[in-house]
Amino acid sequence: MLPSLVDMDDLNAANALETIGFTMDGVIGLPLAGLLIAEIGELDALYVDATKYRQPCAEVGYCLDQPD
């Protein structure tokens, strides 16, 4: 999917940024999730996690509603 989003000249840089993002998510995200669960509980932490999908879903819906 990434090659369809960036120019071929920028593909290596885009791949590197994607890899860094996934790595940082694992290094920072997991301990943060543990702290969040300890502070507010499992169900509320799940609600907090679910909010990160609100904006991308709205954007996809907006894109799908656009006329061709």
Distance bins in CASP14 RR format, pairs under 12 A and 6 or more apart:
PFRMAT RR
TARGET T0000
AUTHOR 0000-0000-0000
RMODE 2
METHOD distances of the structure
MODEL  1
1 11 0 0 0 0 0 1 0 0 0 0 0
1 14 0 0 0 0 0 1 0 0 0 0 0
1 15 0 0 0 0 0 1 0 0 0 0 0
1 18 0 0 0 0 0 1 0 0 0 0 0
2 8 0 0 0 0 0 1 0 0 0 0 0
2 10 0 0 0 0 1 0 0 0 0 0 0
2 11 1 0 0 1 0 0 0 0 0 0 0
2 12 0 0 0 0 0 1 0 0 0 0 0
2 13 0 0 0 0 0 1 0 0 0 0 0
2 14 1 0 1 0 0 0 0 0 0 0 0
2 15 1 0 0 1 0 0 0 0 0 0 0
2 16 0 0 0 0 0 1 0 0 0 0 0
2 17 0 0 0 0 1 0 0 0 0 0 0
2 18 1 0 0 1 0 0 0 0 0 0 0
2 19 0 0 0 0 0 1 0 0 0 0 0
3 9 0 0 0 0 0 1 0 0 0 0 0
3 10 0 0 0 0 0 1 0 0 0 0 0
3 11 1 0 0 1 0 0 0 0 0 0 0
3 12 0 0 0 0 0 1 0 0 0 0 0
3 14 0 0 0 0 1 0 0 0 0 0 0
3 15 0 0 0 0 1 0 0 0 0 0 0
3 18 0 0 0 0 0 1 0 0 0 0 0
4 11 0 0 0 0 0 1 0 0 0 0 0
4 14 0 0 0 0 0 1 0 0 0 0 0
5 11 0 0 0 0 1 0 0 0 0 0 0
5 14 1 0 0 1 0 0 0 0 0 0 0
5 15 0 0 0 0 0 1 0 0 0 0 0
5 17 0 0 0 0 0 1 0 0 0 0 0
5 18 0 0 0 0 0 1 0 0 0 0 0
6 12 0 0 0 0 1 0 0 0 0 0 0
6 13 0 0 0 0 1 0 0 0 0 0 0
6 14 1 0 1 0 0 0 0 0 0 0 0
6 15 0 0 0 0 1 0 0 0 0 0 0
6 16 0 0 0 0 0 1 0 0 0 0 0
6 17 0 0 0 0 1 0 0 0 0 0 0
6 18 0 0 0 0 0 1 0 0 0 0 0
7 13 0 0 0 0 0 1 0 0 0 0 0
7 14 0 0 0 0 1 0 0 0 0 0 0
8 14 0 0 0 0 0 1 0 0 0 0 0
8 15 0 0 0 0 0 1 0 0 0 0 0
10 16 0 0 0 0 0 1 0 0 0 0 0
10 17 0 0 0 0 1 0 0 0 0 0 0
10 18 0 0 0 0 0 1 0 0 0 0 0
11 17 0 0 0 0 0 1 0 0 0 0 0
11 18 0 0 0 0 0 1 0 0 0 0 0
12 18 0 0 0 0 0 1 0 0 0 0 0
12 19 0 0 0 0 0 1 0 0 0 0 0
13 19 0 0 0 0 0 1 0 0 0 0 0
13 20 0 0 0 0 0 1 0 0 0 0 0
14 20 0 0 0 0 0 1 0 0 0 0 0
14 21 0 0 0 0 0 1 0 0 0 0 0
15 21 0 0 0 0 0 1 0 0 0 0 0
15 22 0 0 0 0 0 1 0 0 0 0 0
16 22 0 0 0 0 0 1 0 0 0 0 0
16 23 0 0 0 0 0 1 0 0 0 0 0
17 23 0 0 0 0 0 1 0 0 0 0 0
17 24 0 0 0 0 0 1 0 0 0 0 0
18 24 0 0 0 0 0 1 0 0 0 0 0
18 25 0 0 0 0 0 1 0 0 0 0 0
19 25 0 0 0 0 0 1 0 0 0 0 0
19 26 0 0 0 0 0 1 0 0 0 0 0
20 26 0 0 0 0 0 1 0 0 0 0 0
20 27 0 0 0 0 0 1 0 0 0 0 0
20 28 0 0 0 0 0 1 0 0 0 0 0
21 27 0 0 0 0 1 0 0 0 0 0 0
21 28 0 0 0 0 1 0 0 0 0 0 0
21 29 0 0 0 0 0 1 0 0 0 0 0
22 28 0 0 0 0 0 1 0 0 0 0 0
22 29 0 0 0 0 0 1 0 0 0 0 0
23 29 0 0 0 0 0 1 0 0 0 0 0
23 30 0 0 0 0 0 1 0 0 0 0 0
24 30 0 0 0 0 0 1 0 0 0 0 0
24 31 0 0 0 0 0 1 0 0 0 0 0
24 32 0 0 0 0 0 1 0 0 0 0 0
25 31 0 0 0 0 0 1 0 0 0 0 0
25 32 0 0 0 0 1 0 0 0 0 0 0
25 33 0 0 0 0 0 1 0 0 0 0 0
25 49 0 0 0 0 0 1 0 0 0 0 0
25 52 0 0 0 0 0 1 0 0 0 0 0
26 32 0 0 0 0 1 0 0 0 0 0 0
26 33 0 0 0 0 1 0 0 0 0 0 0
26 34 0 0 0 0 0 1 0 0 0 0 0
27 33 0 0 0 0 0 1 0 0 0 0 0
28 34 0 0 0 0 0 1 0 0 0 0 0
28 35 0 0 0 0 0 1 0 0 0 0 0
29 35 0 0 0 0 1 0 0 0 0 0 0
29 36 0 0 0 0 1 0 0 0 0 0 0
29 37 0 0 0 0 0 1 0 0 0 0 0
29 45 0 0 0 0 0 1 0 0 0 0 0
29 49 0 0 0 0 0 1 0 0 0 0 0
29 52 0 0 0 0 0 1 0 0 0 0 0
30 36 0 0 0 0 0 1 0 0 0 0 0
30 37 0 0 0 0 0 1 0 0 0 0 0
31 37 0 0 0 0 0 1 0 0 0 0 0
31 38 0 0 0 0 0 1 0 0 0 0 0
32 38 0 0 0 0 0 1 0 0 0 0 0
32 39 0 0 0 0 0 1 0 0 0 0 0
32 45 0 0 0 0 1 0 0 0 0 0 0
32 48 0 0 0 0 0 1 0 0 0 0 0
32 49 0 0 0 0 0 1 0 0 0 0 0
33 39 0 0 0 0 0 1 0 0 0 0 0
33 40 0 0 0 0 0 1 0 0 0 0 0
33 41 0 0 0 0 0 1 0 0 0 0 0
33 42 0 0 0 0 0 1 0 0 0 0 0
33 45 1 0 0 1 0 0 0 0 0 0 0
33 46 0 0 0 0 0 1 0 0 0 0 0
33 48 0 0 0 0 1 0 0 0 0 0 0
33 49 1 0 0 1 0 0 0 0 0 0 0
33 52 0 0 0 0 0 1 0 0 0 0 0
34 40 0 0 0 0 0 1 0 0 0 0 0
34 41 0 0 0 0 1 0 0 0 0 0 0
34 42 0 0 0 0 1 0 0 0 0 0 0
34 45 1 0 0 1 0 0 0 0 0 0 0
34 48 0 0 0 0 0 1 0 0 0 0 0
34 49 0 0 0 0 0 1 0 0 0 0 0
35 41 0 0 0 0 0 1 0 0 0 0 0
35 45 0 0 0 0 1 0 0 0 0 0 0
35 48 0 0 0 0 0 1 0 0 0 0 0
36 42 0 0 0 0 1 0 0 0 0 0 0
36 43 0 0 0 0 0 1 0 0 0 0 0
36 44 0 0 0 0 1 0 0 0 0 0 0
36 45 1 0 1 0 0 0 0 0 0 0 0
36 46 0 0 0 0 1 0 0 0 0 0 0
36 47 0 0 0 0 0 1 0 0 0 0 0
36 48 1 0 0 1 0 0 0 0 0 0 0
36 49 0 0 0 0 1 0 0 0 0 0 0
37 43 0 0 0 0 1 0 0 0 0 0 0
37 44 0 0 0 0 1 0 0 0 0 0 0
37 45 1 0 1 0 0 0 0 0 0 0 0
37 46 0 0 0 0 1 0 0 0 0 0 0
37 47 0 0 0 0 0 1 0 0 0 0 0
37 48 0 0 0 0 1 0 0 0 0 0 0
37 49 0 0 0 0 0 1 0 0 0 0 0
38 44 0 0 0 0 0 1 0 0 0 0 0
38 45 0 0 0 0 1 0 0 0 0 0 0
39 45 0 0 0 0 1 0 0 0 0 0 0
39 48 0 0 0 0 0 1 0 0 0 0 0
40 46 0 0 0 0 0 1 0 0 0 0 0
40 47 0 0 0 0 1 0 0 0 0 0 0
40 48 1 0 0 1 0 0 0 0 0 0 0
40 49 0 0 0 0 0 1 0 0 0 0 0
41 47 0 0 0 0 1 0 0 0 0 0 0
41 48 0 0 0 0 1 0 0 0 0 0 0
41 49 0 0 0 0 0 1 0 0 0 0 0
42 48 0 0 0 0 0 1 0 0 0 0 0
42 49 0 0 0 0 0 1 0 0 0 0 0
43 49 0 0 0 0 0 1 0 0 0 0 0
43 50 0 0 0 0 0 1 0 0 0 0 0
44 50 0 0 0 0 0 1 0 0 0 0 0
44 51 0 0 0 0 0 1 0 0 0 0 0
45 51 0 0 0 0 0 1 0 0 0 0 0
46 52 0 0 0 0 0 1 0 0 0 0 0
46 53 0 0 0 0 0 1 0 0 0 0 0
47 53 0 0 0 0 0 1 0 0 0 0 0
47 54 0 0 0 0 0 1 0 0 0 0 0
48 54 0 0 0 0 0 1 0 0 0 0 0
50 56 0 0 0 0 0 1 0 0 0 0 0
50 57 0 0 0 0 0 1 0 0 0 0 0
51 57 0 0 0 0 0 1 0 0 0 0 0
51 58 0 0 0 0 0 1 0 0 0 0 0
53 59 0 0 0 0 0 1 0 0 0 0 0
53 60 0 0 0 0 0 1 0 0 0 0 0
54 60 0 0 0 0 0 1 0 0 0 0 0
54 61 0 0 0 0 0 1 0 0 0 0 0
55 61 0 0 0 0 0 1 0 0 0 0 0
55 62 0 0 0 0 0 1 0 0 0 0 0
56 62 0 0 0 0 0 1 0 0 0 0 0
56 63 0 0 0 0 0 1 0 0 0 0 0
57 63 0 0 0 0 0 1 0 0 0 0 0
57 64 0 0 0 0 0 1 0 0 0 0 0
58 64 0 0 0 0 0 1 0 0 0 0 0
58 65 0 0 0 0 0 1 0 0 0 0 0
59 65 0 0 0 0 0 1 0 0 0 0 0
59 66 0 0 0 0 0 1 0 0 0 0 0
60 66 0 0 0 0 0 1 0 0 0 0 0
END
